[in-house]
Amino acid sequence: MPRSVLDTVLLAKWEMAFSAGLFRYDVTACPTRLLGGVYGFVAQLNEGRAHKKRPTQIVLDEVLQPYDPKKFNFTKADAAEVLFQFQPTSRRRDRGFTETASLSSDANMVLINVSPIEYGHVLLVPRTMAQLPQRLNSELVLLALQFCAEADNPYFRVGYNSLGAYATVNHLHFQAYYLTAPFPMERAPTAPLGAKRQQCAFNGVNLLQLHKYPLHALVLECTGRLHDLAAAVGAAAEALQARNVPFNVLIVDRGARVFVVPQRFAQRVAAGAVPADVLETGINPAVFECAGHLLYKRRCDYEDASQASAWRLLTEASVSDQEIETLLDAMLGEQQQQMSDDCD
């Protein structure tokens, strides 16, 4: 099957960066195994990420924080780390990609992640030179959906971490990489919302919730246009940000399916509520960990890992039943407000 232009260019340039020695460690040499059980949790031993990853420079108790140009941001990244500019097909004149030498003020840059989790790990930094803080809205969600759709590869997923949910840089960015196995979150069953909420749901979007998984999450499936899906995910993000609830977003199925995961792990750690043996593994449940790709930093933890231990870890990150219900009401309220604004 022919590969898309984006898929081809991204992998070719990523491999060139790999050959040039731009990464802090060789992620392709990291041991990886599937854990037993029906969900297929993926365990990776990534000792390099424990010691060579860029340190966090933000406080963890506020989802929205002012952008600070003095701290690290992606305009300070080495120019060699930038692969290309991305513009969705509908907004560019040809099928090519703009070289980095001619950066425009609204350029969406794609960079390597110098501390990669997997093969092809990149960062999408919308309107890089505008230096936006880590905050989502429907317009930015749409760009990430288009990025995933244009890659047109079932193994390519795009993720987002809010502040407080293990984003380490307060400069707007998405993560993306290839994993040649379904994430456990993708395997998990879903359940419909109540009839009243379904009646209020977004046009062109099937709104579900994750079922029989250690984390509560909303599942949004595109049945119309990507713009409709972006509006729904944007409303969820706005509702969470307004309530200072950390969250992660996972985009799969070529941009047609999105998981929105509110979480409380960092807050529970700060409150001393997470068991010591869970903390000792050093796993920070960011978006891909929440989805079931777990990065162990010690060999002993990697060798002892099981579906049960993965389940226990992610349960510590989950919001409560009441919080997910409150989120659903807030999200639909945000949607109704948007519809009212559009009619004014």
Backbone torsions as a table, in degrees:
resi	resn	phi	psi	omega
1	MET	NA	130.7	-178.6
2	PRO	-61.2	142.4	177.5
3	ARG	-89.4	151.4	178.7
4	SER	-71.0	162.8	177.4
5	VAL	-60.9	-46.5	-178.7
6	LEU	-60.9	-45.9	-179.8
7	ASP	-59.2	-45.0	-177.8
8	THR	-65.6	-47.5	-177.6
9	VAL	-66.7	-43.9	-177.8
10	LEU	-59.8	-49.2	-176.5
11	LEU	-68.7	-38.1	179.2
12	ALA	-63.2	-45.0	-178.5
13	LYS	-72.1	-34.8	176.9
14	TRP	-62.7	-43.9	179.9
15	GLU	-66.5	-32.7	174.7
16	MET	-64.3	-41.5	177.5
17	ALA	-64.7	-37.6	177.4
18	PHE	-63.1	-45.4	179.8
19	SER	-64.5	-29.2	-179.6
20	ALA	-81.2	-2.5	177.5
21	GLY	73.3	33.3	-176.0
22	LEU	-85.2	-9.7	-178.4
23	PHE	-92.2	154.5	-176.7
24	ARG	-78.1	-15.9	176.5
25	TYR	-161.4	168.5	-178.6
26	ASP	-93.3	97.6	-177.1
27	VAL	-67.6	-25.0	-179.4
28	THR	-69.5	-13.9	178.6
29	ALA	-94.8	-1.4	-178.4
30	CYS	-74.9	125.8	177.4
31	PRO	-61.3	139.9	179.6
32	THR	-139.3	141.4	176.6
33	ARG	-149.2	153.7	173.4
34	LEU	-84.7	134.1	176.6
35	LEU	-82.8	151.2	178.6
36	GLY	-65.4	157.2	-179.5
37	GLY	117.6	164.8	-172.5
38	VAL	-71.4	-22.1	-174.5
39	TYR	-85.1	-23.2	178.6
40	GLY	69.2	47.0	174.7
41	PHE	-59.2	142.6	-177.5
42	VAL	-107.6	124.5	178.0
43	ALA	-108.3	135.3	176.3
44	GLN	-129.3	137.4	172.4
45	LEU	-94.2	109.9	-175.1
46	ASN	-127.9	78.0	-177.9
47	GLU	-69.4	-28.6	178.9
48	GLY	-63.9	-37.6	-179.3
49	ARG	-67.3	-25.3	179.3
50	ALA	-69.7	-34.5	-171.5
51	HIS	-111.3	-18.6	-171.6
52	LYS	-117.8	3.0	179.1
53	LYS	-76.5	148.5	178.2
54	ARG	-62.0	131.6	-177.1
55	PRO	-69.3	151.5	177.1
56	THR	-70.6	137.3	-178.5
57	GLN	-122.2	25.1	-176.5
58	ILE	-130.6	159.9	172.1
59	VAL	-80.0	154.6	-170.6
60	LEU	-102.6	-0.2	-173.7
61	ASP	-104.3	8.8	178.5
62	GLU	-132.9	121.5	-178.9
63	VAL	-70.5	-36.4	178.1
64	LEU	-111.4	123.3	-179.9
65	GLN	-135.0	148.6	178.3
66	PRO	-62.0	143.4	176.5
67	TYR	-70.5	134.0	-179.3
68	ASP	-119.2	103.5	-176.4
69	PRO	-64.9	-14.9	180.0
70	LYS	-76.8	-23.5	178.7
71	LYS	-84.3	170.1	-179.2
72	PHE	-60.1	137.1	170.9
73	ASN	-145.4	170.6	-170.3
74	PHE	-77.3	-7.3	170.2
75	THR	-73.4	-15.6	179.2
76	LYS	-95.0	-1.0	178.8
77	ALA	-67.7	152.6	175.9
78	ASP	-59.6	135.9	-179.0
79	ALA	-57.5	-28.9	-179.8
80	ALA	-67.7	-18.7	180.0
81	GLU	-78.9	-15.0	-178.7
82	VAL	-83.3	125.9	-177.8
83	LEU	-90.9	-48.7	-178.8
84	PHE	-171.8	173.2	170.4
85	GLN	-94.4	144.1	176.4
86	PHE	-114.5	127.5	168.2
87	GLN	-128.1	132.0	177.7
88	PRO	-56.5	152.0	-177.5
89	THR	-51.9	-40.9	-176.6
90	SER	-66.4	-13.3	-175.5
91	ARG	-116.3	8.2	176.8
92	ARG	-127.6	159.5	-172.4
93	ARG	-86.4	-16.6	-177.9
94	ASP	-141.8	-176.8	-177.5
95	ARG	-91.9	4.0	-176.0
96	GLY	-85.3	-179.1	176.9
97	PHE	-122.5	139.2	-177.0
98	THR	-75.1	132.6	177.2
99	GLU	-71.9	153.8	-172.5
100	THR	-70.3	-15.5	-177.8
101	ALA	-67.5	-19.2	-177.7
102	SER	-117.3	49.7	-177.7
103	LEU	-61.2	132.3	175.4
104	SER	-99.0	167.6	-175.5
105	SER	-66.9	-23.0	179.9
106	ASP	-108.4	21.5	-176.4
107	ALA	-66.2	137.0	172.2
108	ASN	-99.1	104.4	-173.7
109	MET	-87.2	144.3	172.5
110	VAL	-113.5	120.8	-177.9
111	LEU	-120.2	158.3	168.6
112	ILE	-70.6	151.5	165.9
113	ASN	-90.7	111.9	-173.9
114	VAL	-68.0	-15.2	174.1
115	SER	-117.5	73.2	-168.3
116	PRO	-72.8	153.7	172.9
117	ILE	-94.3	-36.3	-177.0
118	GLU	-150.0	176.9	178.1
119	TYR	-58.4	135.2	177.0
120	GLY	74.1	19.8	-175.7
121	HIS	-71.3	119.0	-178.4
122	VAL	-132.0	168.6	174.3
123	LEU	-117.8	134.3	170.4
124	LEU	-103.5	118.3	-176.0
125	VAL	-115.8	97.1	-176.6
126	PRO	-64.4	136.6	176.5
127	ARG	43.2	58.4	-169.1
128	THR	-51.3	-47.4	-174.0
129	MET	-71.8	-14.9	175.1
130	ALA	-74.3	-16.6	176.2
131	GLN	52.9	60.2	179.8
132	LEU	-78.5	145.5	175.0
133	PRO	-73.2	168.8	-179.4
134	GLN	-74.8	87.8	-178.5
135	ARG	-149.6	134.9	-175.8
136	LEU	-104.0	148.4	165.6
137	ASN	-144.1	178.5	-174.1
138	SER	-64.2	-34.6	-180.0
139	GLU	-63.1	-43.0	-179.1
140	LEU	-72.7	-36.1	175.1
141	VAL	-60.9	-42.2	-179.7
142	LEU	-58.6	-42.2	179.2
143	LEU	-60.4	-42.6	179.2
144	ALA	-66.2	-38.7	176.7
145	LEU	-62.5	-42.7	179.5
146	GLN	-65.6	-37.3	177.7
147	PHE	-60.9	-46.2	179.7
148	CYS	-67.3	-41.1	-179.0
149	ALA	-64.6	-41.5	-176.3
150	GLU	-75.5	-23.4	171.6
151	ALA	-64.1	-36.2	172.4
152	ASP	53.9	44.8	-179.5
153	ASN	-133.7	121.7	-175.9
154	PRO	-63.5	-17.9	-180.0
155	TYR	-89.8	-4.4	-177.0
156	PHE	-96.9	121.1	178.7
157	ARG	-124.0	151.3	179.8
158	VAL	-117.7	135.1	-178.7
159	GLY	-129.7	161.0	178.5
160	TYR	-140.0	136.0	173.5
161	ASN	-118.2	127.2	172.7
162	SER	-77.9	166.8	167.7
163	LEU	-61.4	141.7	-176.1
164	GLY	86.0	-10.8	176.6
165	ALA	-124.3	33.4	170.8
166	TYR	79.9	24.7	157.7
167	ALA	-73.8	132.8	-177.1
168	THR	-104.8	-7.1	-179.5
169	VAL	-130.6	127.9	179.3
170	ASN	-89.1	58.1	173.5
171	HIS	-137.4	119.3	-169.2
172	LEU	-48.2	124.0	-180.0
173	HIS	-159.7	153.0	171.9
174	PHE	-114.6	152.8	174.4
175	GLN	-104.5	151.5	175.5
176	ALA	-155.7	143.3	174.0
177	TYR	-161.5	176.7	-178.5
178	TYR	-104.6	134.1	172.5
179	LEU	-138.2	119.7	-173.2
180	THR	-86.8	48.3	174.5
181	ALA	-159.3	150.0	176.1
182	PRO	-65.8	139.7	170.3
183	PHE	-67.5	144.7	176.1
184	PRO	-53.1	-35.8	178.0
185	MET	-60.9	-34.5	177.7
186	GLU	-70.1	-29.5	179.9
187	ARG	-77.9	-24.9	-171.5
188	ALA	-65.5	145.8	176.9
189	PRO	-69.8	160.8	177.0
190	THR	-122.6	162.2	179.0
191	ALA	-132.3	144.2	178.7
192	PRO	-71.5	157.8	172.8
193	LEU	-79.5	171.3	177.2
194	GLY	-62.1	158.8	-176.5
195	ALA	-58.6	-38.7	-179.2
196	LYS	-63.1	-42.4	-179.6
197	ARG	-71.2	-35.2	178.6
198	GLN	-62.8	-35.1	179.0
199	GLN	-66.5	-28.0	-179.2
200	CYS	-91.7	-3.2	-171.5
201	ALA	-67.3	167.2	-176.1
202	PHE	-70.3	143.6	172.9
203	ASN	-64.7	139.3	176.7
204	GLY	75.6	12.5	-178.0
205	VAL	-138.2	131.0	172.7
206	ASN	-93.6	117.9	-174.1
207	LEU	-104.6	118.9	-177.0
208	LEU	-129.3	178.7	171.2
209	GLN	-132.3	148.6	-179.5
210	LEU	-67.5	142.8	-174.4
211	HIS	-130.5	137.2	178.0
212	LYS	58.3	48.4	175.4
213	TYR	-136.7	151.4	-174.5
214	PRO	-67.1	-17.5	179.2
215	LEU	-113.6	139.8	167.9
216	HIS	-71.4	141.4	176.7
217	ALA	-159.1	150.8	170.3
218	LEU	-90.6	144.1	178.0
219	VAL	-122.2	122.3	-176.9
220	LEU	-119.4	122.8	-177.1
221	GLU	-115.1	133.5	-177.7
222	CYS	-79.9	122.4	173.7
223	THR	-115.9	0.8	179.9
224	GLY	-133.5	-111.3	-178.5
225	ARG	-104.5	156.1	174.9
226	LEU	-60.5	-30.9	178.1
227	HIS	-61.1	-36.9	178.8
228	ASP	-66.6	-43.8	178.9
229	LEU	-64.1	-41.0	178.9
230	ALA	-61.9	-38.8	179.0
231	ALA	-63.7	-40.5	-179.2
232	ALA	-69.1	-46.4	178.8
233	VAL	-64.8	-39.4	177.5
234	GLY	-60.7	-40.2	178.0
235	ALA	-64.1	-39.6	177.5
236	ALA	-63.8	-43.7	179.5
237	ALA	-63.1	-44.0	-179.7
238	GLU	-62.4	-40.3	179.6
239	ALA	-64.4	-40.9	179.5
240	LEU	-68.8	-45.0	-179.3
241	GLN	-62.0	-39.4	-179.7
242	ALA	-65.2	-25.2	-177.5
243	ARG	-104.8	8.7	178.2
244	ASN	56.5	42.2	177.2
245	VAL	-104.7	115.4	177.7
246	PRO	-61.2	149.7	-176.9
247	PHE	-157.0	162.2	175.7
248	ASN	-126.8	153.3	178.1
249	VAL	-130.1	131.6	176.8
250	LEU	-121.5	126.5	-179.9
251	ILE	-110.4	124.7	-177.2
252	VAL	-133.9	-176.2	175.8
253	ASP	52.6	48.5	177.5
254	ARG	55.5	36.1	176.0
255	GLY	88.5	2.8	-174.2
256	ALA	-93.9	-8.1	-176.9
257	ARG	-140.2	134.4	-175.1
258	VAL	-134.3	136.9	173.1
259	PHE	-108.4	129.9	174.8
260	VAL	-113.6	119.6	-169.3
261	VAL	-121.1	98.2	171.6
262	PRO	-71.4	143.8	-177.5
263	GLN	-148.9	162.1	-174.8
264	ARG	-132.2	19.0	-171.0
265	PHE	-62.2	-51.1	-177.8
266	ALA	-62.1	-37.5	178.1
267	GLN	-66.3	-38.9	178.2
268	ARG	-69.2	-35.4	175.9
269	VAL	-62.3	-46.3	-179.5
270	ALA	-61.8	-31.3	-179.5
271	ALA	-86.1	-0.7	-179.8
272	GLY	72.6	25.7	-174.1
273	ALA	-98.9	-4.0	-179.5
274	VAL	-97.4	130.1	-178.4
275	PRO	-56.4	146.5	-175.0
276	ALA	-60.4	-38.9	-177.5
277	ASP	-68.5	-28.2	175.0
278	VAL	-71.0	-43.2	179.1
279	LEU	-63.0	-35.9	-176.0
280	GLU	-64.1	-21.4	177.9
281	THR	-68.4	-21.2	179.4
282	GLY	73.6	10.5	-179.4
283	ILE	-80.8	123.9	173.2
284	ASN	-101.0	114.2	-174.8
285	PRO	-75.7	79.1	170.1
286	ALA	-81.7	-168.6	-168.7
287	VAL	-58.2	-45.8	-174.4
288	PHE	-75.1	-30.6	173.1
289	GLU	-66.4	-43.0	177.3
290	CYS	-59.5	-33.8	179.9
291	ALA	-75.9	-12.9	175.5
292	GLY	114.1	9.5	174.9
293	HIS	-104.0	101.1	-168.0
294	LEU	-101.1	128.0	-177.7
295	LEU	-102.4	106.9	178.3
296	TYR	-91.2	139.0	-176.3
297	LYS	-103.3	-9.4	177.0
298	ARG	-124.7	138.5	-177.1
299	ARG	-61.2	-37.4	-178.5
300	CYS	-61.6	-40.6	178.9
301	ASP	-68.5	-38.9	179.0
302	TYR	-62.6	-44.4	-177.4
303	GLU	-70.8	-28.7	-179.3
304	ASP	-89.5	-5.6	-173.0
305	ALA	-63.2	144.3	178.6
306	SER	-148.3	170.2	175.8
307	GLN	-60.4	-37.0	-179.1
308	ALA	-63.9	-42.6	-179.5
309	SER	-71.0	-35.3	176.0
310	ALA	-64.7	-42.3	179.7
311	TRP	-61.7	-43.4	-178.6
312	ARG	-64.3	-42.8	178.4
313	LEU	-59.9	-49.9	-175.1
314	LEU	-70.3	-29.0	175.4
315	THR	-60.1	-34.5	179.1
316	GLU	-66.3	-20.9	-179.1
317	ALA	-89.8	-17.6	-170.1
318	SER	-71.6	146.6	169.3
319	VAL	-76.8	168.9	-177.7
320	SER	-80.4	168.5	175.9
321	ASP	-58.1	-41.4	-178.5
322	GLN	-65.9	-39.5	-178.9
323	GLU	-65.5	-37.8	179.8
324	ILE	-69.6	-33.9	176.5
325	GLU	-66.3	-42.2	178.1
326	THR	-63.5	-39.5	178.2
327	LEU	-61.8	-44.0	179.8
328	LEU	-58.8	-45.1	179.0
329	ASP	-63.5	-41.8	-179.5
330	ALA	-66.3	-40.0	-179.4
331	MET	-63.6	-45.1	179.9
332	LEU	-69.6	-31.4	174.2
333	GLY	-65.7	-38.5	176.7
334	GLU	-63.3	-40.0	179.2
335	GLN	-64.4	-44.1	-179.6
336	GLN	-64.7	-34.5	177.5
337	GLN	-67.0	-40.8	177.5
338	GLN	-61.6	-42.0	179.7
339	MET	-64.8	-38.3	178.3
340	SER	-65.7	-41.9	178.7
341	ASP	-63.2	-38.5	-179.1
342	ASP	-66.7	-27.6	-178.5
343	CYS	-83.7	-17.6	-177.5
344	ASP	-73.5	NA	NA
